[in-house]
Amino acid sequence: MAQKTVLVVDDSNLVRMMLRRVFAESFPEWTLVEAADGEAALLASANALPDLALIDYNMPGMNGVDLAVKLMANHPLLSIHLVTANVQQRMQERAEALGLGFIKKPITKEKIAAILEG
């Protein structure tokens, strides 16, 4: 299987650490690139050319939707999923309108598997 890259963007080091472990243990064929905010994610995505992005909504500076819009402009084929504890219907509708996937925190191995298989 070809090596693929996932961009994980979350201001929480704990969430990034958990995702790092999930990918290492269950999806080792994926390379994980991490960013703690939107600006760092834009820089990382320019160098890493990700196949998948898992983006937190609530981050300082740039929220996840604004980041997703910028990533889509640079990488039109990138599969982007908004990862958030914000489960308001309005937020889900906004994500869907932009063509983003929506994952409710907490993230689990099963939720990641569903994305990778889908």
ABEGO torsion letter per residue (X at the ends): XBBBBBBBBBABAAAAAAAAAAAAAABAABBBBBBABAAAAAAAAAAAGBABBBBBABBBGBBAAAAAAAAAAABAABBBBBBBABABAAAAAAAAAAGBBBBBOBBBAAAAAAAAAX
